[in-house]
């Protein structure tokens, strides 16, 4: 109210708050009861913004504490290098030699300070404005430049741009454009460190804009509940692209959000390299002694556009002027000079060496040839190569249900892989919604059988973090329907990681699915088609206990992400003799359950049993019945061989018609077996509606009741 009356511009408010705190400390006389009034009056006397900003800079406190001159100079070299690289890039952009650039000018102290604090073997998860992380890890500049130019010496083979990459060599895990999932990845990496008891800390960056994403809140909650040693770094630089902070959130400080998660938080001057370095050094030592997450809000400003093409016209000029005088590089250089640590001659020499390194490495990249595109190279990198390890089943068998076979597989895989962790809602002492992990805590401990909060997205991302840091992960969706809230990290993170930067995603997502149990629209879907569409994922869908155990074992062994579908109706209704010991079955191999000469029936999941029932009622129909077992990879060889033999094909699926797996199989048969066909390829599916609750409605919905008629129509064609 007083600020408005006095006509003080909004851009001064933070400065007013700063002086208020300063004067409060200095003035002990209690008669100054309205400090803010005094501050406002003080600013009015100053009159002009430049004077205000100069004073603000003058009183910035560069406290060297016990740092040596060598350490101070090292920090200067760290903060100067990305600035000089950026200045070079801005020239190259104007020359048309660089197509896109996300500038971090004005906020280098954060990335450089954080990187200086962490050890070389501690993971950092930066964003697209954190060049100082990459230079601070001493990545050869020609590799960075090659990455930005889309050449082979980069980190993604030209498949992704700028800073959208990771590298295990330098323990840097790059972002995806959806921003939020990397917070969960940091949780997973930190969880792996905690399991290893190696005393390592993880740092993950985000901007103030991304703190509105659900993944941010999920990741903070998980880190707090699990007491994970993660530094959550918020670079509050004033704008999310063009949206100012007052249109993004209403809390005074983003650090205050830590309170809701029971998390320690701090506000740090993001333009003061010494404050960043010394404060984080203290925090890291404390986090090693007492593992816990810490939320860090760095106050800074973005001096360039979101990317160069966007410009900064939406930013008030007085705000730009004020923060320009808070430049982290210039002010630190002035401090070093006044402290007698840095001479002009030394500064010139340091700058000359860095500029020479930049120019030499840029020249190397210009001499590097452009990438040549080949089908083989692109397709071979979608999945991490995996040599199937066949483990032959023993003769000892036991008659068990599908649910028992899955539980048995998980238990034997936990024994086989000491680095395997299972995460999910209520899976620990309670044993899971379907009791599949009942008793696992007693055998394997809560460190490896982990109850999760209800936050599927961050849990899937944490699975990726575990994989990055040397573990295998299984994530149980309580129901396959709930995967929609974890959809983004599955299709945009797990699926694309190996293709983008050759990093495996050793994660299995278990999917209890399917109808027939009158569970209604949110607990009965069979949503395999959501994932068969996405390159990089493998999709497994067994119909029998024997297959379920062998295929799940293989899925866990496979370093690629696997969606493993388990039909709930089959859990306790289907029995089979299953080997007691561990064994594996290959992915991508269908099972020919019945042989015939007149028609090929293709099915998977519960639909296999519906087909078996129909054939039992109609013994006159001579059919090949093909149980696909895996949908990605798909056994096209078995499909084509059967169709070419019988001349007719019908595909039965539980999913709805449009966009389902049956549609693609039908098209593939038409394209590859057309001359062998004696009739149209038929598809039988459930109604194109959500799945209902009441039995009469659900029975009508499911494709089971329409299959027999459709099969007979095809036979009569």
TIFILO-806331 format. One line per field, with one value per residue (C-alpha): residue number from 1; x, y, z. Coordinates in steps of 0.1 Angstrom, whole numbers, plus 5000, padded with zeros to 4 digits. Last residue first. Example, Ala and Ser with C-alpha at 12.3 -4.5 7.8 and 13.67 -1.06 7.14 Angstrom:
TIFILO-806331
num <- [2|1]
xx <- [5137|5123]
yy <- [4989|4955]
zz <- [5071|5078]
end
This chain:
TIFILO-806331
num <- [717|716|715|714|713|712|711|710|709|708|707|706|705|704|703|702|701|700|699|698|697|696|695|694|693|692|691|690|689|688|687|686|685|684|683|682|681|680|679|678|677|676|675|674|673|672|671|670|669|668|667|666|665|664|663|662|661|660|659|658|657|656|655|654|653|652|651|650|649|648|647|646|645|644|643|642|641|640|639|638|637|636|635|634|633|632|631|630|629|628|627|626|625|624|623|622|621|620|619|618|617|616|615|614|613|612|611|610|609|608|607|606|605|604|603|602|601|600|599|598|597|596|595|594|593|592|591|590|589|588|587|586|585|584|583|582|581|580|579|578|577|576|575|574|573|572|571|570|569|568|567|566|565|564|563|562|561|560|559|558|557|556|555|554|553|552|551|550|549|548|547|546|545|544|543|542|541|540|539|538|537|536|535|534|533|532|531|530|529|528|527|526|525|524|523|522|521|520|519|518|517|516|515|514|513|512|511|510|509|508|507|506|505|504|503|502|501|500|499|498|497|496|495|494|493|492|491|490|489|488|487|486|485|484|483|482|481|480|479|478|477|476|475|474|473|472|471|470|469|468|467|466|465|464|463|462|461|460|459|458|457|456|455|454|453|452|451|450|449|448|447|446|445|444|443|442|441|440|439|438|437|436|435|434|433|432|431|430|429|428|427|426|425|424|423|422|421|420|419|418|417|416|415|414|413|412|411|410|409|408|407|406|405|404|403|402|401|400|399|398|397|396|395|394|393|392|391|390|389|388|387|386|385|384|383|382|381|380|379|378|377|376|375|374|373|372|371|370|369|368|367|366|365|364|363|362|361|360|359|358|357|356|355|354|353|352|351|350|349|348|347|346|345|344|343|342|341|340|339|338|337|336|335|334|333|332|331|330|329|328|327|326|325|324|323|322|321|320|319|318|317|316|315|314|313|312|311|310|309|308|307|306|305|304|303|302|301|300|299|298|297|296|295|294|293|292|291|290|289|288|287|286|285|284|283|282|281|280|279|278|277|276|275|274|273|272|271|270|269|268|267|266|265|264|263|262|261|260|259|258|257|256|255|254|253|252|251|250|249|248|247|246|245|244|243|242|241|240|239|238|237|236|235|234|233|232|231|230|229|228|227|226|225|224|223|222|221|220|219|218|217|216|215|214|213|212|211|210|209|208|207|206|205|204|203|202|201|200|199|198|197|196|195|194|193|192|191|190|189|188|187|186|185|184|183|182|181|180|179|178|177|176|175|174|173|172|171|170|169|168|167|166|165|164|163|162|161|160|159|158|157|156|155|154|153|152|151|150|149|148|147|146|145|144|143|142|141|140|139|138|137|136|135|134|133|132|131|130|129|128|127|126|125|124|123|122|121|120|119|118|117|116|115|114|113|112|111|110|109|108|107|106|105|104|103|102|101|100|99|98|97|96|95|94|93|92|91|90|89|88|87|86|85|84|83|82|81|80|79|78|77|76|75|74|73|72|71|70|69|68|67|66|65|64|63|62|61|60|59|58|57|56|55|54|53|52|51|50|49|48|47|46|45|44|43|42|41|40|39|38|37|36|35|34|33|32|31|30|29|28|27|26|25|24|23|22|21|20|19|18|17|16|15|14|13|12|11|10|9|8|7|6|5|4|3|2|1]
xx <- [4828|4813|4843|4844|4808|4814|4843|4822|4794|4818|4836|4807|4802|4839|4843|4834|4809|4778|4792|4801|4766|4750|4776|4771|4804|4809|4841|4844|4829|4840|4826|4850|4869|4867|4888|4883|4908|4887|4885|4905|4939|4972|4977|4972|4998|5022|5002|4969|4985|5002|4970|4952|4980|4979|4941|4943|4966|4939|4936|4898|4884|4882|4906|4897|4913|4904|4920|4906|4926|4919|4941|4951|4988|4996|4979|4999|5033|5024|5015|5045|5069|5052|5061|5057|5084|5063|5031|5044|5023|5010|4988|4981|4952|4954|4920|4899|4863|4842|4850|4827|4820|4857|4867|4847|4861|4897|4890|4877|4908|4931|4910|4921|4956|4964|4947|4952|4929|4941|4915|4909|4939|4943|4968|4961|4982|5008|5028|5042|5078|5088|5103|5122|5113|5133|5136|5139|5129|5094|5085|5048|5019|4989|4960|4938|4911|4931|4950|4931|4904|4932|4950|4987|5004|5042|5053|5090|5118|5151|5178|5162|5167|5135|5116|5132|5120|5086|5084|5092|5068|5039|5044|5039|5010|4991|4977|5008|5009|5044|5051|5086|5091|5116|5092|5058|5027|5028|5024|4989|4978|4983|4954|4933|4909|4891|4899|4888|4857|4841|4853|4828|4854|4852|4877|4914|4946|4972|5002|5037|5062|5096|5126|5162|5161|5194|5214|5224|5220|5187|5178|5186|5166|5135|5112|5120|5117|5090|5067|5071|5079|5048|5023|5027|4993|4978|4994|4964|4943|4969|4958|4981|5008|5038|5072|5101|5136|5171|5200|5233|5227|5210|5186|5177|5171|5148|5128|5127|5110|5084|5079|5077|5048|5029|5024|5003|5031|5054|5059|5093|5103|5141|5150|5119|5136|5141|5126|5103|5094|5085|5058|5030|5043|5015|4989|4964|4964|5000|5016|5003|5038|5054|5033|5009|5016|5045|5083|5104|5142|5166|5203|5207|5195|5190|5172|5150|5144|5133|5108|5095|5090|5073|5049|5041|5036|5014|4991|4988|4977|4997|5002|5038|5067|5101|5113|5135|5130|5159|5175|5180|5199|5186|5214|5203|5212|5198|5166|5160|5196|5194|5167|5187|5219|5202|5181|5212|5216|5250|5261|5278|5316|5339|5360|5337|5338|5376|5374|5351|5376|5404|5383|5370|5404|5419|5391|5398|5435|5430|5405|5429|5458|5438|5426|5461|5474|5445|5454|5433|5436|5443|5410|5399|5406|5388|5358|5357|5359|5330|5310|5316|5308|5277|5261|5242|5244|5225|5198|5188|5189|5169|5142|5142|5137|5105|5106|5082|5106|5131|5139|5121|5146|5175|5159|5139|5152|5184|5193|5176|5175|5186|5173|5184|5158|5173|5152|5172|5167|5180|5210|5225|5263|5264|5237|5257|5288|5266|5250|5283|5296|5263|5266|5302|5298|5265|5276|5309|5293|5270|5244|5221|5217|5205|5171|5171|5149|5147|5119|5088|5070|5047|5075|5096|5071|5085|5116|5094|5092|5063|5037|5013|5026|5030|5015|5036|5066|5065|5053|5075|5095|5090|5103|5120|5151|5142|5167|5154|5179|5166|5197|5190|5201|5170|5150|5124|5094|5112|5125|5091|5073|5098|5095|5057|5057|5080|5063|5030|5043|5041|5078|5085|5081|5106|5133|5147|5180|5189|5218|5227|5247|5269|5276|5283|5256|5249|5212|5214|5232|5205|5178|5197|5197|5160|5151|5172|5151|5120|5132|5142|5105|5094|5111|5088|5115|5137|5166|5202|5218|5254|5278|5307|5312|5276|5266|5232|5215|5190|5216|5215|5198|5185|5191|5224|5243|5232|5264|5283|5312|5287|5274|5242|5257|5250|5264|5295|5301|5298|5322|5346|5345|5360|5338|5356|5328|5326|5321|5290|5276|5285|5263|5233|5205|5191|5186|5209|5208|5240|5253|5282|5313|5331|5325|5299|5307|5322|5292|5268|5289|5292|5255|5244|5270|5262|5229|5233|5239|5223|5213|5193|5206|5192|5205|5242|5262|5237|5262|5240|5239|5277|5281|5257|5277|5310|5294|5280|5314|5329|5302|5306|5343|5341|5322|5346|5377|5365|5358|5393|5406|5389|5401|5437|5434|5424|5389|5385|5355|5356|5326|5314|5287|5267|5267|5281|5258|5227|5242|5249|5213|5197|5219|5210|5173|5171|5157|5179|5157|5128|5147|5155|5119|5108|5135|5124|5088|5098|5116|5085|5094|5125|5121|5136|5172|5192|5197|5222|5203|5170|5188|5199|5166|5147|5175|5168|5130|5134|5156|5129|5103|5123|5108|5073|5081|5078|5049|5048|5012|5019|5048|5027|5000]
yy <- [4335|4308|4305|4343|4345|4316|4335|4367|4348|4331|4364|4386|4376|4377|4413|4428|4456|4435|4415|4448|4462|4430|4429|4465|4486|4499|4499|4532|4530|4517|4483|4454|4439|4415|4421|4402|4399|4396|4362|4336|4353|4341|4369|4395|4380|4409|4441|4426|4408|4439|4459|4433|4433|4470|4471|4442|4462|4488|4522|4519|4486|4487|4464|4428|4416|4389|4388|4367|4354|4333|4316|4288|4282|4318|4330|4307|4316|4353|4353|4332|4355|4386|4376|4411|4428|4445|4426|4397|4366|4364|4333|4319|4295|4277|4266|4236|4245|4213|4213|4243|4246|4238|4263|4291|4283|4284|4317|4332|4318|4336|4368|4369|4379|4376|4366|4356|4330|4316|4298|4266|4243|4237|4237|4247|4266|4281|4303|4336|4345|4382|4379|4347|4325|4322|4297|4298|4266|4254|4247|4255|4231|4253|4271|4299|4314|4333|4359|4353|4380|4404|4402|4409|4432|4438|4471|4467|4493|4479|4462|4428|4406|4418|4411|4377|4367|4381|4361|4328|4334|4347|4320|4291|4309|4314|4344|4365|4402|4417|4451|4464|4502|4520|4531|4541|4527|4495|4517|4532|4500|4480|4498|4469|4489|4475|4496|4531|4524|4498|4470|4444|4417|4408|4435|4439|4451|4446|4464|4458|4484|4469|4493|4490|4522|4520|4551|4553|4591|4597|4562|4547|4573|4575|4549|4555|4593|4604|4573|4561|4595|4610|4582|4581|4596|4575|4544|4544|4523|4495|4490|4492|4501|4481|4496|4472|4486|4473|4491|4507|4545|4551|4523|4536|4570|4555|4538|4572|4585|4558|4568|4605|4598|4573|4596|4579|4576|4546|4515|4500|4464|4467|4488|4474|4441|4411|4381|4397|4424|4399|4382|4393|4407|4393|4402|4415|4451|4448|4427|4448|4448|4462|4465|4492|4515|4505|4500|4468|4471|4447|4452|4417|4402|4364|4365|4393|4374|4343|4363|4382|4351|4333|4362|4361|4323|4326|4352|4329|4301|4271|4234|4226|4214|4198|4189|4220|4249|4258|4292|4310|4343|4366|4388|4424|4453|4486|4494|4522|4522|4496|4514|4546|4530|4505|4531|4553|4590|4605|4630|4661|4660|4675|4703|4729|4709|4712|4749|4754|4735|4759|4790|4780|4770|4803|4822|4804|4810|4847|4852|4837|4858|4891|4884|4876|4909|4928|4914|4889|4881|4917|4919|4948|4927|4896|4917|4934|4900|4887|4918|4914|4876|4877|4907|4926|4958|4941|4931|4968|4976|4947|4956|4992|4980|4962|4926|4917|4930|4903|4884|4852|4842|4840|4814|4822|4857|4871|4885|4858|4869|4855|4844|4808|4787|4756|4727|4702|4665|4643|4622|4633|4632|4633|4660|4681|4680|4689|4718|4734|4732|4745|4776|4782|4777|4796|4825|4827|4827|4855|4860|4832|4849|4820|4812|4780|4750|4721|4697|4688|4686|4715|4736|4731|4752|4782|4780|4792|4825|4849|4822|4832|4813|4817|4850|4869|4850|4867|4847|4853|4821|4813|4845|4859|4839|4816|4789|4762|4736|4705|4691|4654|4632|4611|4609|4585|4606|4638|4626|4612|4644|4666|4643|4644|4682|4687|4660|4679|4709|4743|4742|4740|4778|4785|4767|4733|4718|4685|4678|4644|4637|4607|4590|4555|4536|4516|4517|4554|4560|4540|4561|4593|4582|4574|4607|4625|4607|4620|4656|4648|4640|4676|4693|4681|4691|4662|4670|4658|4635|4644|4619|4629|4595|4586|4613|4629|4648|4675|4703|4716|4692|4657|4629|4642|4612|4621|4628|4650|4637|4626|4661|4679|4714|4717|4682|4690|4722|4702|4675|4702|4718|4688|4681|4695|4688|4725|4731|4709|4723|4759|4755|4754|4771|4740|4721|4703|4669|4664|4630|4627|4610|4643|4655|4682|4717|4730|4718|4737|4769|4768|4761|4788|4815|4814|4832|4864|4849|4814|4816|4790|4790|4780|4778|4783|4794|4821|4849|4865|4830|4828|4861|4849|4816|4834|4855|4822|4806|4836|4834|4796|4801|4831|4813|4784|4805|4827|4798|4785|4820|4819|4784|4794|4825|4802|4800|4804|4828|4845|4867|4885|4907|4928|4963|4980|4961|4976|5010|5008|4995|5024|5050|5035|5034|5072|5093|5082|5103|5081|5051|5063|5073|5037|5024|5046|5036|4999|5003|5015|5011|5032|5041|5007|5019|4989|4999|4978|4945|4961|4983|4953|4935|4966|4973|4939|4943|4976|4960|4934|4961|4982|4965|4974|5011|5033|5057|5067|5056|5023|5015|5024|5000]
zz <- [4528|4550|4572|4576|4587|4611|4627|4630|4647|4672|4680|4689|4726|4734|4720|4753|4755|4756|4785|4802|4798|4812|4840|4851|4851|4816|4794|4775|4740|4707|4714|4719|4690|4662|4631|4599|4570|4538|4521|4502|4509|4495|4470|4498|4521|4527|4524|4535|4564|4575|4573|4595|4620|4622|4628|4653|4675|4681|4665|4661|4673|4711|4731|4738|4706|4681|4647|4619|4590|4559|4533|4556|4548|4537|4569|4591|4576|4576|4613|4624|4605|4619|4654|4669|4690|4704|4707|4727|4736|4700|4707|4673|4668|4635|4626|4615|4623|4628|4665|4670|4708|4716|4689|4706|4741|4727|4710|4743|4760|4735|4740|4776|4765|4729|4696|4660|4645|4612|4590|4571|4576|4613|4641|4677|4703|4679|4703|4691|4694|4698|4733|4741|4770|4803|4831|4869|4888|4897|4861|4854|4851|4843|4860|4847|4869|4895|4876|4843|4850|4860|4827|4832|4807|4809|4794|4788|4788|4774|4795|4789|4820|4836|4804|4801|4836|4827|4796|4814|4842|4821|4794|4818|4836|4804|4784|4781|4770|4764|4750|4742|4741|4719|4691|4705|4688|4707|4738|4737|4719|4751|4768|4782|4803|4833|4864|4853|4832|4855|4877|4866|4865|4828|4818|4814|4830|4857|4840|4852|4841|4835|4836|4823|4803|4785|4775|4739|4737|4718|4706|4740|4758|4736|4751|4787|4785|4761|4760|4796|4812|4797|4804|4842|4849|4821|4838|4861|4837|4840|4876|4907|4882|4894|4886|4882|4883|4875|4890|4879|4883|4850|4857|4891|4875|4849|4877|4894|4862|4865|4901|4893|4868|4889|4919|4946|4971|4967|4988|4981|4979|4976|5006|5024|5028|5005|5022|5048|5024|4997|5018|4996|4963|4942|4967|4941|4954|4965|4993|5022|5038|5007|4975|4987|4957|4936|4934|4929|4930|4912|4920|4936|4903|4906|4940|4929|4896|4915|4936|4906|4885|4914|4918|4881|4881|4912|4895|4864|4887|4897|4889|4899|4877|4882|4847|4846|4823|4800|4806|4773|4775|4748|4735|4739|4718|4733|4714|4689|4680|4652|4635|4629|4619|4595|4578|4570|4572|4566|4593|4581|4579|4607|4595|4610|4642|4644|4637|4666|4688|4679|4683|4717|4730|4718|4734|4767|4766|4757|4785|4811|4798|4798|4833|4845|4830|4846|4879|4899|4936|4948|4966|4944|4913|4926|4935|4902|4884|4906|4896|4859|4859|4880|4862|4889|4868|4840|4866|4871|4834|4824|4849|4838|4802|4811|4796|4768|4742|4753|4721|4710|4683|4708|4730|4761|4754|4769|4803|4823|4859|4893|4926|4933|4952|4967|4980|5001|5001|5030|5039|5073|5071|5034|5034|5059|5037|5007|5026|5036|5000|4988|5009|4999|4962|4957|4980|4962|4927|4936|4908|4921|4955|4976|4991|5012|5018|5042|5033|5053|5020|5026|5039|5008|4989|5007|4986|4957|4974|4979|4970|4942|4912|4874|4865|4891|4878|4844|4814|4783|4782|4818|4832|4863|4865|4894|4888|4911|4922|4939|4957|4963|4991|4994|5026|5011|5022|5013|4979|4970|4979|4960|4929|4930|4933|4904|4883|4887|4868|4884|4894|4857|4854|4882|4862|4870|4879|4895|4919|4932|4964|4970|5003|4988|5007|4976|4984|4991|4958|4940|4957|4946|4910|4913|4929|4902|4876|4893|4888|4853|4846|4848|4818|4790|4766|4778|4800|4801|4825|4833|4849|4826|4810|4816|4791|4787|4759|4753|4757|4721|4698|4694|4669|4654|4666|4702|4721|4696|4676|4649|4640|4649|4652|4689|4695|4675|4695|4727|4714|4701|4735|4753|4783|4813|4839|4845|4808|4808|4841|4830|4799|4821|4801|4785|4818|4841|4858|4877|4889|4913|4899|4892|4927|4933|4946|4914|4895|4917|4915|4877|4871|4896|4888|4851|4856|4837|4803|4803|4767|4748|4712|4678|4642|4645|4614|4604|4609|4636|4653|4650|4669|4696|4698|4704|4733|4746|4747|4764|4791|4795|4802|4826|4854|4856|4852|4880|4902|4897|4905|4939|4946|4938|4960|4988|5002|5039|5038|5004|5012|4982|4997|4974|4989|4958|4935|4951|4952|4914|4909|4928|4910|4877|4886|4891|4919|4948|4971|4961|4970|5005|5011|5002|5026|5055|5050|5048|5082|5100|5137|5136|5174|5182|5179|5168|5132|5113|5111|5102|5077|5058|5059|5046|5021|5005|5006|4989|4963|4957|4953|4929|4897|4910|4905|4936|4934|4971|4974|4957|4979|5010|5000]
end
